[in-house]
Amino acid sequence: MEPQRERAGRHLKKGRKRRRGPNMLVGAAEAMRARWELEESQPEAKKARLSTILFAENCEVTHEQLCELLKYAVLGNSNVSKPSWCQLFHQNQLNNVVVFVLQGMSQLHFYRFYMEFGVLRKAFTHKFRLPPPSSNFLADIIGLQKKQTTGDLSKMVEGSLPSTSSKVSISLQNAPIIQKYGSKKVGLTRCLLTKEEMKTFHFPLQGFPDCENFVPTKCHGSITDNSPLFGLDCEMCLTSKGRELTRISLVAEGGCCVMDELVKPDNKVLDYLTSFSGITKKILNPVTTKLKDVQRQLKALLPPDAVLVGHSLGLDLRALKMIHPYVIDTSLLYVREQGRRFKLKFLAKAILGKDIQCPDRLGHDATEDARTTLELARYFLKYGPRKIAELNLEALASHQELLAAGQGPRNTAEVVQQSNTSVLECLDLMGQKLLFLTREAETSELSSSRNCQTIKCLTNKEMRSKWTEMSTVYAGPFSKNCNLRAVKRLFKSFGPVRSMSLVLETHQPHLCIQYEVLEAAQLAIESLDGILVESTCIKVQRPVTELTLDSSTLVKELEQDSENRGTIYLSGVNQTFKEHLLQQSNIFLGLEAVILPKDLKSGKQKKYCFLKFKTFGSAQRALNILKGKDWKLKGRHALTPRHLHAWLRGIPPESRRTPGVRVIPPPSEQQALQVLKVDHPKIAAWRWGRKIGKLYHSLSPGTLCLILLPGTKSTHGSFSGLGLMGIKDEEESTTPKICS
């Protein structure tokens, strides 16, 4: 702690910062190689697992999306589409699916009685927000239509999940991908196009008559199965000389975009091809980058043994007028019958469960397409041709073509692929049943449940008030002649400030700082409490109110939350921070994700971020290194789960009030919060946590377990629900991702 306080003091005396940023191109190749060395040296055991980063920015999962997951978990992607909101790997290794519903509880209850849910928050690695409850929560998440009755549901709420032996059978040996690559996993070098294949598919090659003015990438290293992969995608327009480059995106392994440039064509543009490229005259007018500039950057970025990955990559290289000898073309990697090719959009959905090239967007996103091709190549290398053949892509593509032509499904496998088919209908058709555990066998409305009383809790406004007061600090005393601007700048260096005011009612001035995030307030307290400012020892503390009495205990518990453990918070992040991470990636072992929050109104990136690591030790090592570097960064271990952070930001702020004013619960809730009796909600939460914790630990490995708090409705409004999810003994993903 002492070195940081000394740095804080030096920063205060200087009164200003030095701005410095790295050159994005210098040493980039060496830095990127460090990222590739993070790949695991041994093949991963085939165990069912969930992706590390599951959710979009709002972290809300609808009831329909829960239904998607349940369908996929019990049937597999040979029969239904993958869920659109998360990734479930090795679904066929799942042994059971268990769902618990804690009726009458909401997200507010979970954080109001956070200490009592110890087992749940430590055992379940993924949490997400649910919308307020509907009239029949159970029917919604199973996908039942309203016309179906309670009796329909009660027929199939018991039983166990059998193996997935009833999947649509396909002849693996006749699959084109097996005929080309065999059934065993192959290395990277086996996936490269041969020179003869590059000739056949019109890739630019050295010495060809139509490639005389093409620029070679100077990649002449020895290719191995550990050579680095780069996703490449280009967008073109139509000019008087044919198709010319207008945009290029290059993505390194781990998903980091290392190059994204708009390019001004050399000749007059006849058609911007906006519906495909997304490029318009207005976008391209101010651009000064030329093709030769892009060629020079690519030559500087790519290491000697770089492998380029793309979809119909030959067209992209011809638009770049460059020659590169080592390529993987995903349109040829995922072999289709009769020499046809799958579209990138189809492969992204069928293989990765991703929706790209959406019709509501203006043109394609080159970075998204480049990242997708890279993920497809990694998937092929990781799981092998046999896994691809088992997905039966040809049948899925044919099914989509039938639907596009207006023809209905013709067999059972096609029936279960329809989005409006319920989970129970799918299981009935496939001869399977779902194990669904709940405290009652009926699906009556939650508000009228006889077996679970409605639990009262803080309101949305009061919950926000608690987090607001915990994120507020008072600092002082300061001398009347102190450099107030430097003091304010010092406190802002710990994180985004919502408000800062001078308190003059005291003998000497104090500051009241309200931070946007809890981590910033805690970091300011830990770093500045007790330091000397112009010969005066200041104290930095939270206001002491009814809502902050347990702050110290709550902070310790939040650090142990499964979503926060292994995650660090950093303040002082600037626009080049992604490049910082890329160039220094060899020191960030175990990095899984970079979470970059954005301003809800402007869409601009905030000046703080969260880095998620596989282990607590990796996070601690990275934190020590980052704070030791001359990057002007401050940080600590995370305290706020991502879904809660997004939820708190989304709640409309209450009227401005002075921190420290006691919040009075509504009269209907005062009595429940005053007396700690046997049926107090705190006791109910503790009992729920213990019972489910014991049952969870008794489940067999490979069991997908969901804990659902549906949310509540009362006279004070509707309260959002909460979901916790995990697979017993699941292995976390080690693929780094960048999220906004």
C-alpha positions in Angstrom: 0.0 0.0 0.0 2.8 2.4 0.9 4.3 2.7 -2.7 1.0 3.6 -4.1 0.4 6.3 -1.5 3.8 7.7 -2.4 3.0 7.7 -6.1 -0.4 9.4 -5.2 1.5 12.1 -3.3 3.9 12.7 -6.1 1.0 12.9 -8.5 -0.6 15.6 -6.3 2.6 17.7 -6.2 3.1 17.6 -9.9 -0.5 18.7 -10.5 -0.5 17.5 -14.1 0.0 14.3 -16.1 2.3 13.4 -19.0 0.4 12.0 -21.9 2.0 9.3 -23.7 0.9 6.5 -26.1 2.7 3.7 -27.9 3.3 3.4 -31.6 0.7 0.8 -32.7 3.0 -0.7 -35.3 6.4 -0.9 -33.6 7.1 -4.3 -32.3 3.5 -5.4 -32.9 4.5 -8.7 -34.5 6.6 -9.7 -31.4 3.8 -8.7 -29.1 1.2 -10.7 -31.0 3.3 -13.8 -30.8 3.0 -13.8 -27.1 -0.8 -14.2 -27.5 -0.3 -17.3 -29.5 1.9 -18.9 -26.9 -1.1 -18.8 -24.5 -2.7 -21.6 -26.3 -2.9 -24.8 -24.3 -0.3 -27.4 -25.2 -2.5 -30.4 -24.4 -6.0 -31.2 -26.0 -8.9 -30.2 -23.7 -10.9 -33.0 -22.2 -14.4 -33.2 -23.6 -16.5 -32.0 -20.8 -19.7 -29.9 -21.1 -19.0 -26.3 -20.3 -20.4 -22.8 -20.7 -18.7 -19.8 -22.3 -17.0 -17.4 -19.9 -18.6 -14.3 -21.3 -22.3 -15.1 -21.9 -24.3 -12.0 -22.2 -24.7 -8.7 -24.0 -24.2 -5.3 -22.4 -27.6 -5.2 -20.7 -27.1 -8.7 -19.3 -30.8 -9.5 -19.5 -32.0 -12.9 -20.7 -35.6 -13.2 -21.7 -37.9 -16.1 -21.0 -37.8 -17.1 -24.7 -34.0 -17.2 -24.5 -34.1 -19.5 -21.5 -36.4 -21.7 -23.5 -33.8 -21.7 -26.3 -31.1 -23.0 -23.9 -33.3 -25.7 -22.4 -34.2 -27.0 -25.9 -30.5 -27.1 -27.0 -29.3 -28.6 -23.7 -31.6 -31.6 -23.9 -31.7 -32.2 -27.7 -28.4 -30.9 -29.2 -27.8 -28.9 -32.3 -28.6 -31.8 -34.7 -32.2 -31.0 -33.9 -32.5 -27.4 -32.7 -30.5 -24.3 -33.2 -27.9 -23.2 -30.7 -29.0 -20.6 -28.1 -28.5 -17.0 -29.4 -27.3 -15.6 -26.1 -24.7 -18.0 -24.8 -22.5 -20.9 -25.8 -22.8 -24.4 -24.5 -19.8 -26.6 -25.5 -19.9 -30.4 -25.7 -23.7 -30.6 -25.2 -23.6 -34.3 -25.8 -21.5 -34.7 -22.6 -24.4 -33.3 -20.4 -25.8 -36.0 -18.1 -28.8 -34.1 -16.6 -30.5 -30.7 -16.8 -32.0 -29.4 -13.5 -33.9 -26.2 -13.0 -34.8 -24.7 -9.6 -37.3 -22.0 -9.2 -37.2 -19.8 -6.1 -40.7 -18.5 -6.3 -41.4 -15.1 -4.8 -37.8 -13.9 -5.0 -36.1 -11.3 -7.3 -32.7 -9.9 -8.0 -33.4 -7.4 -5.2 -33.7 -10.2 -2.7 -30.4 -11.8 -3.8 -28.4 -8.6 -3.1 -30.5 -7.5 -0.1 -29.7 -10.9 1.6 -26.4 -11.4 -0.2 -24.6 -12.8 2.8 -27.2 -15.6 3.2 -26.8 -16.8 -0.4 -23.1 -17.8 0.2 -23.3 -21.2 -1.4 -25.1 -20.1 -4.5 -23.0 -17.1 -5.3 -19.7 -19.1 -4.9 -20.9 -22.3 -6.7 -22.5 -20.7 -9.8 -20.1 -19.0 -12.1 -22.6 -17.3 -14.4 -25.3 -14.8 -13.3 -27.8 -12.9 -15.5 -30.8 -10.6 -15.0 -34.3 -11.8 -15.9 -37.2 -9.4 -16.9 -40.1 -8.9 -14.4 -42.3 -12.0 -14.1 -45.2 -12.7 -16.4 -48.5 -14.3 -15.5 -47.0 -17.8 -15.8 -43.3 -18.0 -15.4 -42.9 -21.8 -15.6 -44.9 -22.0 -18.9 -42.9 -19.2 -20.4 -39.4 -20.8 -19.9 -40.6 -24.2 -21.1 -42.2 -22.5 -24.2 -45.8 -23.5 -23.6 -48.5 -21.6 -25.5 -51.1 -19.9 -23.3 -53.8 -22.3 -24.6 -52.1 -25.2 -22.9 -53.4 -26.1 -19.5 -51.8 -27.0 -16.2 -52.5 -30.6 -16.9 -50.5 -30.5 -20.1 -47.4 -29.5 -18.1 -47.9 -31.9 -15.2 -47.7 -34.8 -17.6 -44.0 -34.3 -18.2 -42.4 -32.5 -15.2 -40.8 -35.7 -13.8 -38.2 -38.1 -15.1 -34.6 -38.0 -16.1 -32.7 -36.9 -19.2 -31.6 -40.0 -21.2 -28.7 -40.0 -23.6 -28.9 -38.2 -27.0 -29.1 -41.5 -28.9 -32.2 -40.4 -30.7 -30.4 -37.7 -32.7 -30.8 -37.7 -36.4 -28.4 -40.4 -37.7 -26.1 -39.5 -40.6 -23.5 -41.5 -42.5 -20.3 -40.0 -41.2 -18.1 -41.9 -43.6 -19.8 -40.4 -46.6 -19.6 -36.8 -45.3 -17.3 -34.7 -47.6 -15.4 -33.3 -44.7 -14.5 -36.9 -43.5 -13.5 -37.9 -47.0 -11.1 -35.0 -47.3 -9.6 -34.9 -43.8 -10.5 -38.2 -42.2 -12.3 -38.6 -38.8 -9.4 -37.7 -36.5 -8.3 -34.2 -35.5 -5.9 -32.5 -37.8 -3.2 -29.8 -37.2 -3.1 -26.3 -38.6 -0.7 -27.3 -41.5 -3.2 -29.8 -42.7 -5.8 -27.1 -43.1 -3.7 -24.9 -45.3 -4.6 -24.7 -49.0 -2.0 -26.3 -51.2 -0.4 -24.5 -54.1 -2.5 -26.5 -56.5 -5.7 -25.6 -54.6 -4.8 -22.0 -54.6 -4.3 -22.2 -58.4 -7.7 -23.9 -58.8 -9.5 -21.3 -56.7 -7.8 -18.3 -58.3 -5.7 -17.1 -55.4 -3.0 -14.6 -56.3 0.4 -16.3 -56.7 3.9 -15.2 -57.3 4.8 -15.3 -61.0 1.2 -15.4 -62.3 0.6 -13.1 -65.3 -2.3 -11.2 -63.6 -0.3 -10.7 -60.4 2.7 -8.8 -61.7 2.1 -5.7 -59.6 1.0 -7.5 -56.5 2.9 -7.0 -53.3 4.2 -10.1 -51.3 3.7 -10.0 -47.6 7.3 -11.3 -47.1 6.0 -14.2 -45.0 8.5 -16.9 -45.6 8.8 -18.5 -42.2 8.6 -22.2 -41.4 4.9 -23.0 -40.8 4.0 -25.3 -37.9 0.8 -26.3 -36.1 1.6 -23.5 -33.6 1.9 -20.7 -36.2 -0.3 -17.6 -35.5 -3.7 -17.2 -37.2 -5.1 -13.8 -38.3 -8.7 -13.3 -39.5 -8.9 -11.1 -42.6 -11.9 -9.5 -44.3 -12.2 -6.8 -46.9 -15.0 -4.8 -48.4 -15.0 -3.5 -51.9 -16.7 -1.0 -54.2 -17.1 -0.9 -58.0 -14.9 1.6 -59.8 -14.1 2.3 -63.4 -11.3 -0.3 -63.2 -13.4 -3.0 -61.5 -13.6 -3.9 -57.8 -11.4 -1.9 -55.4 -10.7 -2.0 -51.7 -12.7 0.3 -49.4 -12.2 -1.3 -46.0 -9.8 -3.9 -44.4 -10.1 -5.6 -41.0 -7.4 -7.8 -39.4 -8.1 -9.7 -36.2 -5.5 -11.5 -34.1 -6.1 -14.6 -32.1 -8.1 -13.8 -29.0 -10.4 -11.6 -31.0 -8.3 -8.3 -30.8 -8.8 -6.2 -33.9 -5.3 -5.0 -34.8 -6.2 -3.2 -38.0 -9.4 -1.6 -39.2 -8.9 0.9 -42.0 -11.1 2.7 -44.6 -9.3 3.0 -47.9 -9.8 5.5 -50.7 -10.0 3.8 -54.1 -7.5 5.1 -56.8 -10.2 5.3 -59.5 -13.7 6.8 -59.8 -16.3 5.0 -57.8 -19.3 3.8 -59.9 -21.1 1.9 -57.1 -20.3 1.8 -53.4 -22.1 -1.5 -53.0 -23.5 -0.1 -49.8 -25.9 -3.0 -49.1 -22.9 -5.3 -48.8 -20.0 -3.1 -47.8 -21.8 -0.5 -45.6 -19.7 2.1 -47.3 -21.2 5.4 -48.6 -19.8 8.4 -50.3 -20.2 10.4 -47.1 -18.1 7.9 -45.2 -15.4 7.6 -47.7 -15.0 11.4 -48.6 -12.7 12.4 -45.7 -10.5 9.2 -46.0 -6.9 9.7 -47.1 -5.5 6.2 -46.6 -4.6 4.6 -49.9 -4.0 1.0 -50.9 -0.2 1.3 -50.7 -0.6 2.5 -47.0 -2.5 -0.6 -46.1 0.0 -2.8 -47.9 2.8 -1.3 -45.9 1.0 -1.7 -42.6 0.2 -5.4 -43.3 3.8 -6.1 -44.1 4.8 -4.6 -40.8 2.2 -6.3 -38.8 2.4 -9.9 -40.0 5.1 -12.1 -38.6 7.1 -14.4 -41.0 4.9 -17.5 -40.3 1.5 -15.8 -40.2 -1.5 -17.7 -41.5 -4.4 -15.7 -42.9 -7.9 -16.9 -42.4 -10.9 -15.7 -44.3 -14.1 -16.7 -46.2 -13.5 -16.7 -50.0 -10.1 -15.3 -49.1 -8.8 -15.2 -52.6 -11.1 -12.2 -53.4 -9.8 -10.3 -50.4 -6.2 -10.8 -51.4 -6.9 -9.7 -54.9 -8.6 -6.6 -53.6 -5.5 -6.0 -51.5 -3.2 -6.8 -54.5 -1.1 -8.8 -52.2 0.3 -12.4 -52.3 0.4 -14.5 -49.2 1.4 -18.2 -49.3 -0.2 -19.5 -46.1 -4.0 -19.4 -46.0 -7.1 -21.1 -44.6 -10.3 -20.5 -46.4 -13.3 -21.3 -44.2 -15.5 -21.6 -47.3 -13.3 -24.5 -48.4 -12.4 -25.8 -44.9 -16.0 -26.7 -44.2 -16.4 -28.9 -47.2 -19.9 -29.2 -48.8 -21.3 -31.6 -51.3 -20.9 -31.2 -55.0 -18.3 -28.4 -54.6 -20.7 -25.9 -53.2 -19.9 -23.6 -50.3 -21.6 -22.7 -47.1 -22.2 -19.0 -46.5 -20.3 -17.4 -43.7 -23.6 -16.2 -42.1 -24.9 -19.8 -42.0 -21.6 -21.3 -40.6 -21.6 -18.6 -37.9 -25.1 -19.5 -36.7 -24.8 -23.3 -37.1 -21.3 -23.7 -35.6 -20.8 -20.8 -33.3 -24.4 -19.8 -32.5 -23.7 -16.3 -33.7 -25.9 -14.0 -35.7 -23.9 -11.9 -38.2 -24.7 -9.9 -41.3 -28.1 -9.0 -39.8 -30.6 -7.5 -42.3 -31.3 -4.5 -40.0 -27.7 -3.4 -40.4 -26.3 -1.3 -43.2 -23.9 -3.7 -44.9 -21.5 -6.2 -43.4 -19.2 -5.5 -40.5 -15.7 -6.5 -41.7 -14.3 -6.8 -38.2 -17.1 -9.1 -37.2 -16.7 -11.2 -40.3 -12.9 -11.5 -39.8 -13.3 -12.5 -36.2 -16.0 -15.1 -37.2 -13.7 -16.7 -39.7 -11.0 -16.9 -37.1 -13.3 -18.6 -34.6 -14.5 -21.1 -37.2 -10.9 -22.1 -37.9 -10.2 -22.5 -34.2 -13.3 -24.6 -33.8 -12.3 -26.9 -36.6 -8.8 -27.4 -35.2 -10.2 -27.9 -31.7 -13.0 -30.4 -32.4 -11.9 -32.0 -35.6 -13.8 -33.2 -38.8 -15.9 -35.8 -37.0 -17.5 -33.2 -34.8 -18.3 -31.1 -37.8 -19.8 -34.1 -39.6 -22.0 -34.9 -36.6 -23.5 -31.4 -36.9 -25.0 -32.4 -40.2 -24.6 -29.0 -41.8 -25.9 -30.2 -45.1 -29.3 -31.1 -43.6 -29.4 -27.8 -41.7 -28.7 -25.8 -44.8 -31.3 -27.8 -46.8 -33.8 -27.1 -44.1 -33.1 -23.4 -44.2 -33.5 -23.4 -48.0 -36.8 -25.2 -47.7 -38.1 -22.6 -45.2 -36.8 -19.8 -47.5 -38.8 -21.3 -50.3 -41.9 -21.4 -48.2 -42.1 -25.2 -47.7 -42.9 -26.6 -44.3 -41.0 -29.2 -42.3 -41.3 -32.8 -43.5 -40.1 -34.9 -40.6 -39.7 -35.0 -36.8 -36.2 -33.4 -36.9 -37.6 -30.5 -38.8 -40.5 -30.1 -36.5 -38.3 -29.6 -33.4 -36.3 -27.0 -35.2 -39.3 -24.6 -35.4 -38.8 -21.7 -33.0 -42.4 -21.8 -31.7 -42.2 -25.5 -30.6 -42.1 -25.8 -26.8 -39.5 -27.7 -24.9 -42.1 -30.3 -23.9 -43.4 -30.8 -27.4 -39.8 -31.3 -28.6 -39.1 -33.9 -25.9 -42.4 -35.7 -26.6 -41.5 -36.0 -30.3 -38.0 -37.3 -29.4 -39.2 -39.7 -26.7 -37.4 -37.8 -24.0 -38.4 -36.1 -20.7 -37.0 -33.1 -18.8 -36.2 -33.3 -15.1 -37.8 -30.1 -13.7 -37.5 -29.6 -9.9 -39.8 -27.1 -8.1 -41.6 -26.8 -4.8 -44.9 -27.5 -6.4 -46.2 -29.5 -9.3 -48.7 -26.9 -10.5 -48.0 -23.9 -12.7 -50.3 -21.4 -11.0 -49.3 -17.8 -10.9 -46.4 -17.1 -8.6 -48.2 -14.5 -6.7 -50.8 -17.1 -5.5 -48.3 -19.8 -4.6 -49.4 -21.6 -1.4 -46.0 -23.1 -0.6 -43.9 -20.0 -0.7 -44.8 -16.7 0.9 -44.0 -13.4 -0.9 -40.8 -12.0 0.6 -40.5 -8.3 1.1 -37.3 -6.4 0.3 -35.8 -3.0 -0.6 -37.3 -1.3 -3.6 -35.4 -0.5 -6.8 -34.8 3.1 -5.5 -33.6 2.0 -2.1 -31.3 -0.6 -3.6 -29.7 2.1 -5.8 -29.5 4.3 -2.7 -27.4 1.6 -1.0 -25.0 1.3 -3.9 -24.8 5.1 -4.2 -23.9 5.6 -0.6 -21.4 2.8 -0.7 -19.9 4.5 -3.8 -19.6 7.9 -2.0 -16.6 9.0 0.0 -15.8 12.0 2.1 -12.2 13.2 2.1 -10.5 15.8 4.3 -9.6 18.0 6.0 -7.8 20.1 3.4 -6.0 23.4 4.0 -7.8 26.5 2.8 -4.9 27.2 0.5 -4.5 23.8 -1.0 -4.5 23.2 -4.8 -8.1 22.1 -5.1 -7.8 21.3 -8.9 -5.0 18.9 -8.2 -6.9 17.3 -5.4 -10.0 16.8 -7.6 -7.8 15.4 -10.4 -6.3 12.9 -7.9 -9.7 11.6 -6.9 -10.9 11.3 -10.5 -7.9 9.1 -11.3 -9.5 6.3 -9.4 -12.6 6.1 -11.6 -15.5 7.9 -13.2 -17.0 10.5 -10.9 -20.8 11.2 -10.9 -20.5 14.3 -8.7 -18.0 16.1 -6.6 -18.8 18.9 -4.2 -17.0 21.0 -1.6 -18.2 20.7 2.0 -17.7 24.0 3.8 -19.8 23.4 6.9 -16.8 21.9 8.7 -13.9 23.8 10.3 -11.6 22.9 7.4 -12.9 22.1 3.8 -13.8 18.5 2.9 -14.7 16.9 -0.4 -17.7 14.7 -1.1 -17.1 12.5 -4.1 -19.7 10.2 -5.6 -18.2 7.6 -7.9 -20.1 5.8 -10.7 -18.7 2.4 -9.7 -18.1 0.9 -6.3 -14.6 -0.2 -7.2 -13.5 3.4 -7.6 -14.7 4.4 -4.2 -13.1 1.4 -2.5 -9.9 2.1 -4.3 -9.8 5.7 -3.2 -10.4 4.7 0.4 -7.6 2.1 0.3 -5.1 4.3 -1.5 -5.7 7.8 0.1 -6.9 7.2 3.6 -4.2 8.5 5.9 -1.8 10.1 3.4 -0.3 13.5 3.8 -1.6 16.3 1.6 0.4 19.5 2.0 1.5 18.5 5.5 -2.1 17.6 6.5 -3.1 14.0 7.1 -6.5 13.4 5.4 -9.1 10.8 6.1 -11.1 9.2 3.3 -14.2 7.3 4.4 -17.8 6.4 3.5 -20.8 8.2 5.1 -22.0 6.2 8.2 -25.7 5.5 7.5 -28.1 2.6 8.0 -27.3 1.5 4.4 -23.5 1.5 4.8 -23.1 -0.1 8.3 -22.1 -3.5 6.7 -20.0 -2.0 3.9 -16.7 -3.6 5.0 -18.2 -7.1 5.3 -20.1 -6.7 2.0 -16.9 -5.6 0.2 -15.1 -8.7 1.4 -18.0 -11.0 0.3 -18.2 -9.3 -3.1 -14.5 -10.0 -3.7 -15.2 -13.8 -3.2 -18.2 -13.8 -5.6 -17.6 -16.3 -8.4 -18.1 -13.7 -11.0 -15.7 -11.2 -9.4 -12.9 -13.6 -8.3 -10.3 -13.5 -11.0 -11.6 -10.2 -12.3 -9.8 -6.9 -11.8 -10.9 -3.3 -12.2 -8.6 -0.7 -13.9 -9.0 3.1 -14.1 -7.1 5.4 -16.4 -7.8 3.4 -19.6 -7.4 5.4 -22.8 -8.1 4.7 -26.4 -4.9 2.8 -27.0 -5.3 0.4 -24.1 -6.2 -2.5 -26.4 -2.9 -2.1 -28.1 -1.2 -1.9 -24.7 -2.7 -5.3 -23.9 -1.7 -6.7 -27.3 1.9 -5.5 -27.1 2.3 -6.8 -23.5 0.2 -9.9 -23.9 3.1 -12.2 -22.8 2.7 -10.9 -19.2 -1.1 -11.5 -19.0 -1.2 -15.3 -18.7 -4.7 -16.6 -18.2 -6.5 -13.6 -19.6 -10.0 -14.6 -20.7 -11.9 -11.4 -21.4 -11.5 -7.6 -21.6 -14.8 -5.8 -20.7 -14.9 -2.2 -21.9 -18.0 -0.4 -20.7 -19.5 2.3 -22.9 -21.6 5.4 -22.1 -25.3 4.6 -22.6 -26.0 7.9 -24.3 -22.9 8.8 -26.3 -21.7 5.2 -27.0 -18.1 6.3 -26.2 -15.8 4.0 -24.3 -15.5 4.7 -20.6 -12.1 5.4 -19.0 -12.1 2.2 -17.0 -12.4 -1.5 -17.8 -12.5 -5.0 -16.2 -10.0 -7.8 -17.1 -11.2 -11.3 -16.4 -8.6 -14.0 -15.7 -8.9 -17.7 -15.4 -7.6 -17.8 -11.8 -7.3 -15.4 -8.9 -3.5 -15.8 -8.9 -3.3 -14.7 -12.6 -5.4 -11.7 -11.8 -3.3 -10.7 -8.9 0.0 -11.0 -10.9 -1.5 -8.9 -13.7 -2.7 -6.3 -11.2 0.7 -5.9 -9.7 2.3 -5.6 -13.1 -0.2 -3.1 -14.5 0.1 -0.8 -11.4 3.9 -1.0 -11.6 4.0 0.0 -15.3 4.2 3.7 -16.3 0.7 3.6 -17.8 -0.9 5.8 -15.1 -3.3 3.0 -14.2 -4.9 2.3 -10.9 -6.8 -0.8 -10.0 -8.0 -3.5 -7.6 -10.0 -6.7 -7.6 -13.6 -6.3 -8.9 -16.6 -5.9 -6.6 -19.6 -5.5 -8.9 -20.9 -8.4 -11.0 -21.4 -7.3 -14.6 -25.1 -7.9 -14.7 -25.6 -5.9 -11.5 -23.5 -3.0 -12.7 -25.6 -2.8 -15.9 -28.8 -3.0 -13.9 -27.9 -0.3 -11.5 -26.9 2.0 -14.4 -30.3 1.3 -16.0 -32.4 2.3 -13.0 -33.6 5.9 -13.4 -31.8 8.0 -10.8 -33.8 9.3 -7.9 -34.0 13.0 -7.1 -30.7 14.4 -5.9 -30.3 14.1 -2.2 -27.5 14.5 0.4 -25.6 11.3 1.1 -26.2 10.3 4.7 -30.0 10.8 4.8 -31.7 7.7 6.2 -34.0 5.9 3.8 -37.4 5.1 5.3 -38.9 1.8 3.9 -42.6 2.0 2.8 -45.0 1.4 5.7 -46.0 -2.0 4.3 -42.4 -3.1 4.5 -41.3 -1.6 7.8 -42.7 -4.3 10.0 -41.0 -7.1 8.0 -37.7 -5.4 8.3 -37.8 -4.6 12.0 -38.2 -7.9 13.7 -36.0 -11.0 13.0 -38.4 -13.8 13.4 -38.5 -17.4 12.1 -40.2 -16.6 8.8 -38.1 -13.5 8.2 -37.0 -13.2 4.5 -33.4 -13.3 5.7 -34.0 -16.7 7.2 -35.9 -17.9 4.1 -33.0 -16.9 1.9 -30.5 -18.7 4.2 -32.6 -21.9 4.1 -33.0 -21.7 0.3 -29.3 -21.3 -0.1 -28.4 -24.2 2.1 -30.9 -26.6 0.6 -30.0 -25.9 -3.0 -26.3 -26.0 -2.2 -26.6 -29.4 -0.7 -28.6 -30.8 -3.6 -26.2 -29.2 -6.1 -23.2 -30.9 -4.5 -25.0 -34.2 -4.7 -25.6 -33.9 -8.4 -23.5 -36.0 -10.8 -20.8 -34.3 -12.8 -21.9 -32.9 -16.2 -25.3 -31.6 -14.8 -26.4 -28.3 -16.1 -28.1 -26.5 -13.2 -30.2 -23.3 -13.4 -31.3 -21.4 -10.3 -34.1 -19.0 -11.3 -35.5 -16.1 -9.1 -38.4 -15.1 -11.3 -38.9 -11.6 -9.9 -41.9 -10.2 -8.1 -44.8 -7.8 -8.5 -46.2 -5.6 -5.8 -48.0 -2.3 -5.3 -44.5 -0.7 -5.6 -43.9 -2.0 -9.1 -42.3 -5.0 -10.8 -38.9 -6.2 -9.8 -36.5 -8.0 -12.2 -35.6 -11.6 -11.6 -32.1 -13.2 -11.5 -30.7 -16.4 -13.0 -27.6 -18.4 -11.8 -26.2 -21.0 -14.0 -23.4 -23.6 -14.0 -22.4 -27.1 -15.0 -21.2 -29.3 -12.2 -17.4 -29.6 -12.4 -17.3 -27.5 -15.6 -14.0 -26.3 -17.0 -13.8 -22.6 -17.8 -12.9 -21.4 -21.3 -9.5 -19.9 -21.8 -10.2 -18.0 -25.0 -9.8 -14.3 -24.4 -12.6 -12.0 -25.6 -13.1 -8.3 -25.8 -16.6 -7.1 -24.8 -18.1 -3.6 -24.9 
